[in-house]
Amino acid sequence: MGLSELKAERLKRKALIFGWFGCFLLCAFSFLPSQAQTFAEWFSQGKTQIKYLTQQIAALNALRVSGEQGYALLNNEWSTIGNLKDGEFGLHQGYYASLSTVSPAVKAYADVPALQAQEEVMLSQFAIALKQPALGAGELVYIGRVREELMAGYGDDLSGLQQVLSSGTLVMSDDERIKRVKVLVADMADRYAFACSFSAEVRLLSVQRVHELNEVENLKSFYGNDN
């Protein structure tokens, strides 16, 4: 190959290299604006996300502070309510405790030992009535039934009275206790009066019958002696 041809070949190769390099630069420069725009957009979006996250963090902090303040307020209110409740409970407890205590004024309306003595008198009255002569078997059964019912009622009234007069058993005011005591005492007084009256009537009936039998026997004796 001659010198001229060698130079021509070198020039051709240089032209080819410069052509490839020019194409590369063209492509590179044509690509750079697009890449620069993408990075800008990404950076802008990143800044937006950071701003959004910062706002969220600030909102969460504000919510946390508000929650803590609300919890502290509720805690104070709960403490206040608890104190009021405990105080009110103490007042109610004291009130009910006072209602369970029997005052001396209430006890003065009933003499329990005297009422118990009346119960013994009633039993003795019925015992005397049942021993009366000239009484039939049916009459004795009737007297026994009256005694059982009357004494059972008297015993119930006496138990109820002792309960009303005992502290720690019933929750009642003094007025309520006094009214109940009066009713029970009056009821027992009626039972006692009936027992005494009933026993007296039985004894009177027995005496009358004995007297009548004696008269009959006397008449029989008188007329018998005449015969």
C-alpha positions as CSV (number, residue, x, y, z in Angstrom):
1,M,0.0,0.0,0.0
2,G,1.4,3.4,-1.0
3,L,1.9,6.3,1.3
4,S,-1.1,8.2,-0.1
5,E,-3.3,5.2,0.4
6,L,-2.1,4.7,4.0
7,K,-2.8,8.4,4.8
8,A,-6.3,8.0,3.2
9,E,-7.0,4.9,5.4
10,R,-5.9,6.8,8.5
11,L,-8.1,9.7,7.7
12,K,-11.0,7.4,7.1
13,R,-10.5,5.7,10.4
14,K,-10.3,9.1,12.2
15,A,-13.4,10.2,10.5
16,L,-15.2,7.0,11.6
17,I,-14.0,7.4,15.2
18,F,-15.0,11.1,15.3
19,G,-18.4,10.1,13.8
20,W,-19.0,7.5,16.5
21,F,-17.8,9.9,19.2
22,G,-20.1,12.6,17.8
23,C,-23.1,10.2,17.9
24,F,-22.2,9.2,21.4
25,L,-22.1,12.9,22.5
26,L,-25.3,13.5,20.7
27,C,-27.0,10.7,22.5
28,A,-25.5,11.6,25.8
29,F,-26.6,15.2,25.6
30,S,-30.0,14.2,24.4
31,F,-30.3,11.9,27.4
32,L,-29.0,14.3,30.0
33,P,-32.0,16.7,30.0
34,S,-34.4,13.8,30.5
35,Q,-32.4,12.4,33.4
36,A,-32.0,15.9,34.9
37,Q,-35.8,16.4,34.8
38,T,-36.5,13.0,36.4
39,F,-34.1,13.7,39.3
40,A,-35.7,17.1,39.8
41,E,-39.2,15.5,39.9
42,W,-38.0,12.8,42.3
43,F,-36.3,15.4,44.5
44,S,-39.5,17.5,44.5
45,Q,-41.6,14.5,45.4
46,G,-39.1,13.6,48.2
47,K,-39.4,17.1,49.6
48,T,-43.2,16.8,49.4
49,Q,-43.1,13.5,51.2
50,I,-40.8,14.8,53.9
51,K,-43.1,17.8,54.4
52,Y,-46.1,15.5,54.6
53,L,-44.4,13.2,57.1
54,T,-43.3,16.2,59.2
55,Q,-46.9,17.4,59.3
56,Q,-48.1,13.9,60.3
57,I,-45.5,13.8,63.1
58,A,-46.6,17.2,64.3
59,A,-50.2,16.1,64.3
60,L,-49.4,12.9,66.2
61,N,-47.4,14.9,68.8
62,A,-50.4,17.3,69.1
63,L,-52.7,14.3,69.5
64,R,-50.4,12.7,72.1
65,V,-50.3,16.0,74.1
66,S,-54.0,16.4,73.9
67,G,-54.5,12.7,75.0
68,E,-52.2,13.2,77.9
69,Q,-54.0,16.4,78.9
70,G,-57.4,14.6,78.5
71,Y,-56.2,11.6,80.5
72,A,-54.9,13.9,83.3
73,L,-58.3,15.7,83.3
74,L,-60.2,12.5,83.5
75,N,-57.9,11.1,86.2
76,N,-58.6,14.2,88.3
77,E,-62.3,13.9,87.6
78,W,-62.2,10.2,88.6
79,S,-60.4,11.1,91.8
80,T,-62.9,13.7,92.6
81,I,-65.8,11.4,91.8
82,G,-64.2,8.7,93.9
83,N,-63.7,11.0,96.8
84,L,-67.3,12.2,96.6
85,K,-68.5,8.6,96.3
86,D,-66.5,7.5,99.3
87,G,-67.7,10.4,101.3
88,E,-71.3,9.8,100.3
89,F,-70.9,6.1,101.0
90,G,-69.5,7.0,104.4
91,L,-72.5,9.2,105.1
92,H,-74.9,6.5,104.0
93,Q,-73.1,4.0,106.0
94,G,-73.3,6.1,109.1
95,Y,-76.9,6.8,108.5
96,Y,-77.8,3.2,108.1
97,A,-75.7,2.3,111.2
98,S,-77.7,4.8,113.2
99,L,-80.9,3.3,111.9
100,S,-79.7,-0.1,113.2
101,T,-79.2,1.2,116.7
102,V,-82.1,1.3,119.2
103,S,-82.3,4.5,121.2
104,P,-83.3,4.5,124.9
105,A,-86.4,6.4,124.0
106,V,-87.6,3.5,121.9
107,K,-86.8,1.0,124.6
108,A,-88.9,3.0,127.1
109,Y,-92.1,2.1,125.2
110,A,-91.9,-1.6,126.1
111,D,-91.1,-3.5,129.3
112,V,-89.9,-6.9,127.9
113,P,-89.5,-8.6,131.3
114,A,-93.1,-7.6,132.2
115,L,-94.4,-9.0,128.9
116,Q,-92.5,-12.2,129.5
117,A,-94.1,-12.4,132.9
118,Q,-97.5,-12.0,131.3
119,E,-96.8,-14.9,129.1
120,E,-96.2,-17.1,132.2
121,V,-99.5,-15.8,133.7
122,M,-101.4,-16.8,130.5
123,L,-99.9,-20.3,130.6
124,S,-101.0,-20.7,134.3
125,Q,-104.5,-19.4,133.5
126,F,-105.0,-22.0,130.8
127,A,-103.5,-24.7,133.1
128,I,-106.1,-23.8,135.7
129,A,-108.9,-23.8,133.1
130,L,-108.0,-27.2,131.9
131,K,-108.1,-28.6,135.4
132,Q,-111.7,-27.4,136.1
133,P,-114.2,-30.1,136.9
134,A,-117.5,-30.7,135.2
135,L,-116.0,-30.1,131.7
136,G,-116.6,-32.5,128.9
137,A,-113.9,-34.0,126.7
138,G,-114.9,-31.8,123.7
139,E,-114.7,-28.7,125.9
140,L,-111.2,-29.6,127.1
141,V,-110.1,-30.1,123.4
142,Y,-111.5,-26.7,122.5
143,I,-109.7,-25.0,125.5
144,G,-106.4,-26.6,124.4
145,R,-106.8,-25.3,120.9
146,V,-107.5,-21.8,122.1
147,R,-104.4,-22.0,124.3
148,E,-102.2,-23.1,121.5
149,E,-103.3,-20.4,119.0
150,L,-103.3,-17.6,121.6
151,M,-99.8,-18.5,123.0
152,A,-98.3,-19.0,119.6
153,G,-99.5,-15.5,118.6
154,Y,-98.2,-14.0,121.8
155,G,-94.9,-15.7,121.3
156,D,-94.6,-14.3,117.8
157,D,-95.4,-10.8,119.0
158,L,-92.8,-11.1,121.8
159,S,-90.1,-12.3,119.4
160,G,-91.0,-9.4,117.0
161,L,-90.8,-6.9,119.8
162,Q,-87.4,-8.2,120.9
163,Q,-86.2,-7.9,117.3
164,V,-87.4,-4.3,117.1
165,L,-85.7,-3.5,120.4
166,S,-82.4,-5.1,119.4
167,S,-79.6,-3.1,117.7
168,G,-78.1,-4.4,114.5
169,T,-81.2,-6.5,113.4
170,L,-83.5,-4.1,111.7
171,V,-83.0,-0.8,109.8
172,M,-85.7,1.5,111.1
173,S,-86.0,5.0,112.4
174,D,-87.0,5.8,115.9
175,D,-90.5,6.7,114.8
176,E,-90.9,3.5,112.9
177,R,-89.7,1.5,115.9
178,I,-92.0,3.2,118.3
179,K,-95.0,2.6,116.0
180,R,-94.1,-1.0,115.7
181,V,-93.6,-1.4,119.4
182,K,-96.9,0.2,120.2
183,V,-98.7,-2.2,117.8
184,L,-97.0,-5.3,119.2
185,V,-97.5,-4.3,122.8
186,A,-101.2,-3.5,122.2
187,D,-101.6,-6.9,120.4
188,M,-100.0,-8.7,123.3
189,A,-102.2,-6.8,125.8
190,D,-105.3,-7.9,123.9
191,R,-104.1,-11.6,123.9
192,Y,-103.3,-11.4,127.6
193,A,-106.7,-9.9,128.4
194,F,-108.5,-12.5,126.3
195,A,-106.6,-15.3,128.0
196,C,-107.5,-14.1,131.5
197,S,-111.1,-13.5,130.5
198,F,-111.4,-16.8,128.8
199,S,-109.9,-18.7,131.8
200,A,-112.3,-16.8,134.1
201,E,-115.3,-17.8,132.0
202,V,-114.2,-21.4,132.0
203,R,-113.9,-21.4,135.8
204,L,-117.3,-19.7,136.1
205,L,-118.8,-22.3,133.8
206,S,-117.2,-25.1,135.8
207,V,-118.5,-23.6,139.1
208,Q,-122.0,-23.2,137.7
209,R,-122.0,-26.8,136.5
210,V,-120.7,-28.1,139.8
211,H,-123.4,-26.1,141.6
212,E,-126.1,-27.4,139.3
213,L,-124.8,-31.0,139.8
214,N,-124.9,-30.5,143.6
215,E,-128.4,-29.2,143.4
216,V,-129.4,-32.2,141.4
217,E,-127.8,-34.5,143.8
218,N,-129.4,-32.6,146.7
219,L,-132.8,-32.9,145.1
220,K,-132.3,-36.6,144.4
221,S,-131.2,-37.0,148.0
222,F,-134.2,-35.1,149.3
223,Y,-136.8,-36.8,147.2
224,G,-135.1,-40.1,147.8
225,N,-135.3,-39.7,151.5
226,D,-139.0,-38.9,151.3
227,N,-139.7,-42.1,149.4
